[in-house]
């Protein structure tokens, strides 16, 4: 199975965060993506990949408030601001994924407009 770099690094980053946040319930998923990264020659310790993992952890925490209804007592204006913030930080994800694709000479890029 072959993924474009942008997809592989993103799926791996999400799996790593999920593993940390769920006490390792998805070990096999992380193991699968580590194998895919190694086969693709991607350094799992590369600073851009670690930054992508940190990004996903941050977004997980932001979205967790929505999922657990911790924002029910907030004014709608604040809820909207938080939702827009989550959207805006998504551009960081796109940038990191595209930088990794460029680094590993993969022509597939994520484009959002």
C-alpha positions in Angstrom: 0.0 0.0 0.0 1.4 3.4 -1.0 0.3 6.7 0.3 1.4 10.2 -0.8 3.7 11.7 1.8 1.0 14.3 2.8 -1.4 11.5 3.7 1.1 9.2 5.3 2.5 11.8 7.7 -0.9 13.1 8.6 -2.3 9.7 9.3 0.8 8.8 11.4 0.6 12.0 13.4 -3.1 11.5 14.1 -2.4 7.9 15.2 0.4 9.0 17.5 -1.8 11.6 19.2 -4.7 9.1 19.4 -2.3 6.6 21.1 -1.2 9.2 23.6 -4.8 10.3 24.4 -6.4 6.9 24.6 -3.7 5.0 26.6 -2.3 3.1 23.6 -5.5 1.5 22.4 -4.4 1.8 18.7 -0.9 0.3 18.9 -1.3 -1.7 15.8 -2.4 1.4 13.8 0.8 3.3 14.9 2.9 0.2 14.2 1.4 0.0 10.7 2.2 3.7 9.9 5.7 3.5 11.3 6.3 0.6 8.9 4.9 2.7 6.0 7.1 5.7 7.0 10.2 3.5 7.2 9.4 1.9 3.8 9.0 5.4 2.3 12.3 6.5 3.8 10.7 9.1 6.0 12.5 10.0 9.2 10.0 9.5 12.1 12.1 11.9 14.2 12.2 14.7 11.7 11.4 18.0 13.3 8.6 18.8 10.8 6.9 15.5 11.5 7.2 16.1 15.3 5.8 19.6 14.8 2.8 18.0 12.9 2.2 15.6 15.8 2.3 18.6 18.2 -0.2 20.4 16.0 -2.6 17.5 16.0 -2.3 17.2 19.7 -3.2 20.9 20.0 -6.2 20.5 17.7 -7.3 17.4 19.6 -7.5 19.4 22.8 -9.4 22.3 21.1 -11.9 19.9 19.6 -12.2 18.0 22.8 -14.0 21.0 24.4 -16.6 20.8 21.6 -17.0 17.0 21.9 -17.4 17.1 25.6 -19.8 20.0 25.6 -17.5 22.1 27.8 -18.5 25.2 25.8 -22.3 24.9 26.3 -22.2 27.8 28.8 -20.2 30.1 26.6 -21.7 32.8 24.5 -22.2 31.9 20.8 -19.7 34.6 19.8 -17.0 32.7 21.8 -18.0 29.4 20.3 -17.8 30.9 16.9 -14.3 32.3 17.6 -13.1 29.0 18.8 -14.5 27.2 15.7 -12.8 29.8 13.4 -9.6 29.4 15.3 -9.6 25.6 14.7 -10.3 26.3 11.0 -7.4 28.8 10.9 -4.9 26.5 12.6 -5.7 24.0 9.9 -3.6 26.0 7.5 -0.6 25.1 9.7 -1.3 21.4 9.1 -1.5 22.0 5.3 1.8 23.9 5.4 3.6 21.2 7.4 2.4 18.4 5.2 3.4 20.2 2.1 6.9 21.0 3.5 7.3 17.3 4.2 6.2 16.3 0.7 8.7 18.7 -0.7 11.4 17.4 1.5 10.8 13.9 0.3 10.3 14.8 -3.3 6.7 13.8 -3.5 4.8 15.8 -6.1 1.4 15.5 -4.3 0.4 18.6 -2.4 -2.6 19.6 -0.3 -4.4 22.6 -1.8 -7.1 24.5 0.1 -8.7 27.7 -1.0 
